Amino acid sequence: MLHIDPKAIATRDLHQFILGTVAPRPIAFVSTIDAEGRPNLAPYSFFNAFSSNPPIVVFSSNRRVTDNTTKDTLHNIRATGEAVINMVNYAIVRQMAVCSVEFPAGVSEFEQSGLTPIPSEVVRPPRVKESPAHLECKVRDIITLGEHGGAGHLIICEVVCLHISEEVVDERGRIDPHKIDLMGRLGRAYYVRASGDAVYTIVQPVTKMVIGYPSLPEHVRHSRVLTGNHIGLLAGLHEVPTRAQVMELVETDARVRAILDQGGDVIEALHRYAAELLDRKVPEREKAGMVVWIPEYLKQA
């Protein structure tokens, strides 16, 4: 692996290593107003949610690496203490990119991008009409992290009003990731679209105990076939398969019978079968567990 000392490389290079590894990142499309009431709109990907009660989101406005100057968003927030964080979906990502251009202070990015400002309910900065969700925020604190180019200013925001488009909500009143179609930021000029095949579920109940990695058979823990994800699924089983369950599978599953009858590397063949079960759209975790436990119970027969 590369070994990188942050103090030994140029800030611009370190910046890209950080952006490329801490990814994907959600995008805060931040609207503010200056002391004269003129709107500003800019995207920030040093952003995330940090608390639900109270509802707190944080983004960072960094000093420019090139000349160590600070940005209009930071100036405006210091002047007014308010912001709206608009979420970026695929439909507006190109217009968002226009807003990343460093226009002179006082120039409206709403006008330059063609996005529509609409009034907020609690704070003064406008919202982006085309965005699927808006977080109206009061700024609790600004934490300065350094004085040199690339240093961040953590802007800690309390959400005082939340707007969500009805078009992105499912029949149960929950946000559908495919409907909201959010964009995320990677390193350099790369983005990710968080919908379609990029989205899948990982269900692992956190309040029910699992068997864990140490309880897996040794041949599973050292498998040349099973990946870390396969092993994680097996370690997430809530119970070790019983002898009765495994022996019933041996008697009734044609694939298992064929593997046992053909000879050769039976364990590797069983691992391949288990991998197929675990790779299905809905992983057959319990059955895969029985498959990999077959050698353990056959040894006892």
C-alpha positions in Angstrom: 0.0 0.0 0.0 1.1 3.6 -0.5 2.4 5.3 2.6 1.6 9.0 2.6 2.8 11.5 5.2 0.3 14.4 5.1 3.1 16.8 6.0 5.4 15.6 3.2 3.2 16.3 0.2 1.7 19.3 -1.4 -1.8 20.3 0.0 -3.4 20.0 -3.5 -2.2 16.4 -3.7 -3.3 15.6 -0.2 -6.6 17.2 -0.9 -7.2 14.8 -3.8 -6.1 11.7 -1.8 -8.6 12.7 0.9 -11.4 13.3 -1.7 -10.7 10.0 -3.4 -10.8 7.9 -0.3 -13.5 9.6 1.8 -16.2 9.0 -0.8 -18.9 9.1 -2.0 -19.9 12.3 -0.1 -23.3 13.9 -0.1 -23.5 17.4 -1.6 -24.8 20.4 0.3 -26.1 22.9 -2.2 -26.0 25.9 0.1 -28.0 29.1 -0.4 -27.2 32.1 1.6 -27.7 35.9 1.4 -25.2 38.6 2.1 -25.8 41.6 4.4 -27.5 43.4 1.6 -29.9 40.5 0.9 -28.2 39.4 -2.3 -28.4 35.5 -2.8 -25.5 33.2 -3.2 -25.6 29.5 -4.1 -22.7 27.1 -3.9 -22.1 23.3 -3.6 -20.0 21.7 -0.8 -19.2 18.1 -0.5 -17.5 18.2 2.9 -21.0 17.6 4.3 -23.0 15.2 6.4 -25.7 14.7 9.1 -24.4 14.4 12.7 -27.5 14.4 15.0 -31.2 13.8 14.8 -32.2 15.3 18.1 -31.4 18.1 17.8 -31.3 17.9 14.0 -27.7 18.9 13.1 -25.9 18.9 9.8 -22.4 20.2 9.2 -20.6 21.3 6.1 -17.1 22.8 5.6 -16.2 25.9 3.6 -12.5 25.5 3.0 -9.9 28.2 2.3 -8.8 28.2 -1.3 -5.6 26.3 -1.7 -4.4 28.7 -4.5 -4.5 32.0 -2.6 -5.7 31.2 1.0 -8.9 33.3 0.6 -12.3 32.4 2.0 -15.6 32.0 0.1 -18.8 34.1 -0.1 -20.9 31.4 1.6 -18.7 31.7 4.8 -18.9 35.5 4.6 -22.6 35.5 4.3 -23.2 33.0 7.1 -21.0 35.1 9.4 -23.2 38.1 8.5 -26.6 36.5 8.8 -26.3 33.2 10.7 -28.6 31.4 8.3 -28.5 29.0 5.3 -30.6 26.6 3.3 -29.0 23.3 2.3 -30.6 22.0 -0.9 -30.1 18.4 -1.9 -28.7 17.7 -5.4 -30.4 15.1 -7.5 -29.4 14.0 -11.0 -31.8 16.3 -12.7 -29.9 19.4 -11.5 -26.4 18.2 -11.2 -25.2 20.1 -14.3 -26.8 23.3 -13.0 -25.1 22.7 -9.7 -21.8 22.5 -11.5 -22.3 26.0 -12.9 -22.7 27.3 -9.4 -19.3 26.0 -8.5 -17.8 28.7 -10.8 -16.3 31.5 -8.7 -18.4 34.4 -9.8 -17.7 37.8 -8.4 -19.4 38.6 -5.0 -22.9 39.9 -5.5 -23.5 37.9 -8.7 -26.5 35.5 -8.3 -25.7 31.9 -9.1 -29.5 31.4 -9.3 -29.5 33.6 -12.4 -26.3 32.1 -13.8 -27.5 28.5 -13.5 -31.2 29.0 -14.4 -32.3 27.6 -11.0 -35.4 29.1 -9.4 -35.2 30.8 -5.9 -38.4 30.4 -3.8 -39.0 31.9 -0.3 -38.1 29.9 2.8 -40.5 29.7 5.7 -38.2 30.3 8.7 -34.9 31.7 7.4 -34.2 34.5 4.9 -32.1 32.7 2.3 -34.2 31.3 -0.6 -34.6 27.7 -1.4 -33.9 26.0 -4.8 -37.3 25.1 -6.3 -35.9 22.3 -8.5 -34.2 20.5 -5.5 -36.1 17.5 -4.1 -35.4 18.5 -0.5 -34.4 21.6 1.4 -33.1 22.0 5.0 -33.7 25.5 6.4 -30.9 26.1 8.9 -29.8 28.4 11.7 -26.1 28.3 12.2 -25.1 27.3 15.7 -21.3 27.6 15.4 -18.4 28.1 13.0 -15.2 26.2 13.9 -12.1 27.4 12.2 -9.6 24.5 11.7 -6.6 26.4 10.4 -5.2 29.5 8.8 -3.6 28.1 5.7 -4.9 27.2 2.2 -7.1 24.1 2.4 -8.1 24.7 6.0 -11.8 24.1 6.7 -14.4 26.1 8.6 -16.9 23.7 10.1 -20.4 25.3 9.8 -22.6 23.6 12.3 -26.3 24.0 11.3 -29.5 23.2 13.2 -32.3 22.3 10.8 -35.3 24.4 11.7 -37.6 23.4 8.8 -37.4 20.5 6.4 -39.1 20.4 3.0 -39.3 17.1 1.0 -40.9 16.8 -2.4 -43.9 14.4 -2.4 -42.7 13.0 -5.6 -39.7 11.2 -3.8 -41.8 9.6 -1.1 -43.1 6.1 -1.2 -46.6 4.8 -0.2 -45.3 4.4 3.4 -44.2 8.0 3.7 -40.5 7.2 3.4 -37.9 8.6 1.0 -37.4 6.3 -2.0 -33.7 6.4 -3.0 -34.6 5.7 -6.6 -37.1 8.6 -6.7 -34.9 11.1 -4.9 -32.0 10.1 -7.2 -29.3 11.9 -5.3 -25.8 12.6 -6.5 -22.6 12.0 -4.5 -19.1 13.4 -4.9 -15.9 11.4 -5.4 -12.4 12.6 -6.1 -11.4 14.8 -9.0 -14.3 15.3 -11.5 -16.0 12.0 -10.5 -19.6 11.8 -9.2 -21.9 8.9 -8.4 -25.6 8.6 -9.0 -27.2 6.9 -5.9 -30.1 5.1 -7.6 -30.8 2.1 -9.9 -28.2 -0.6 -9.8 -26.0 1.5 -7.5 -28.4 0.9 -4.6 -28.9 -2.3 -2.7 -30.0 -3.3 0.8 -27.9 -4.8 3.6 -30.2 -6.2 6.3 -28.5 -7.1 9.5 -30.6 -6.7 12.7 -28.4 -5.0 15.3 -30.3 -6.1 18.4 -30.2 -9.9 17.8 -26.9 -11.7 18.5 -25.0 -13.3 15.6 -22.6 -16.3 15.6 -19.6 -14.2 14.6 -16.5 -15.0 12.6 -14.8 -17.2 15.3 -17.7 -19.6 15.2 -17.4 -20.3 11.5 -15.7 -23.6 10.5 -12.0 -23.2 10.0 -12.3 -24.2 6.3 -14.7 -21.3 5.8 -12.4 -18.8 7.6 -9.5 -19.8 5.3 -11.6 -20.3 2.1 -10.0 -19.6 -1.3 -13.5 -19.2 -2.8 -15.6 -17.2 -0.3 -15.0 -13.5 -0.3 -15.1 -11.2 2.7 -18.7 -10.4 1.9 -19.7 -14.0 1.8 -18.0 -14.7 5.1 -19.7 -11.6 6.6 -23.1 -13.0 5.6 -22.3 -16.3 7.2 -20.9 -14.6 10.4 -24.2 -12.7 10.5 -26.2 -15.9 11.0 -28.1 -15.9 14.3 -27.6 -19.6 14.9 -25.3 -22.4 13.9 -27.2 -24.8 11.6 -28.2 -27.9 13.5 -27.1 -31.4 12.6 -30.7 -32.3 11.7 -31.0 -29.4 9.3 -27.7 -30.1 7.6 -28.3 -33.8 7.2 -31.8 -33.2 5.8 -30.2 -30.9 3.2 -27.7 -33.7 2.3 -30.6 -36.0 1.7 -32.8 -33.7 -0.3 -30.6 -31.2 -2.3 -29.5 -32.7 -5.6 -26.6 -30.2 -6.0 -25.2 -31.3 -2.6 -25.6 -35.0 -3.5 -23.7 -34.4 -6.8 -20.9 -32.7 -5.0 -20.5 -35.4 -2.4 -20.7 -38.2 -5.0 -18.2 -36.7 -7.5 -15.3 -36.7 -5.0 -12.3 -34.4 -5.6 -12.1 -31.2 -3.5 -15.5 -31.5 -1.9 -15.0 -28.5 0.4 -14.1 -26.1 -2.4 -17.1 -27.3 -4.4 -19.4 -26.7 -1.4 -17.9 -23.3 -1.0 -18.7 -22.5 -4.6 -22.3 -23.6 -4.1 -22.5 -21.5 -0.9 -21.1 -18.5 -2.8 -23.8 -18.9 -5.5 -26.5 -18.9 -2.8 -25.1 -15.8 -1.2 -24.7 -13.9 -4.4 -28.4 -14.2 -5.3 -30.4 -11.0 -5.4 -31.9 -12.1 -2.1 -29.0 -14.0 -0.4 -30.0 -17.5 0.8 -27.9 -17.1 4.0 -29.4 -19.9 6.1 -29.1 -22.5 3.3 -25.5 -21.4 2.5 -24.8 -21.8 6.2 -26.1 -25.4 6.1 -24.0 -26.1 3.0 -20.7 -25.0 4.5 -21.4 -26.9 7.7 -21.8 -30.2 5.8 -18.1 -31.2 6.3 -18.3 -30.5 10.0 -21.3 -32.9 10.5 -20.0 -35.5 8.0 -16.8 -35.8 10.1 -18.9 -36.7 13.1 -20.9 -39.3 11.2 
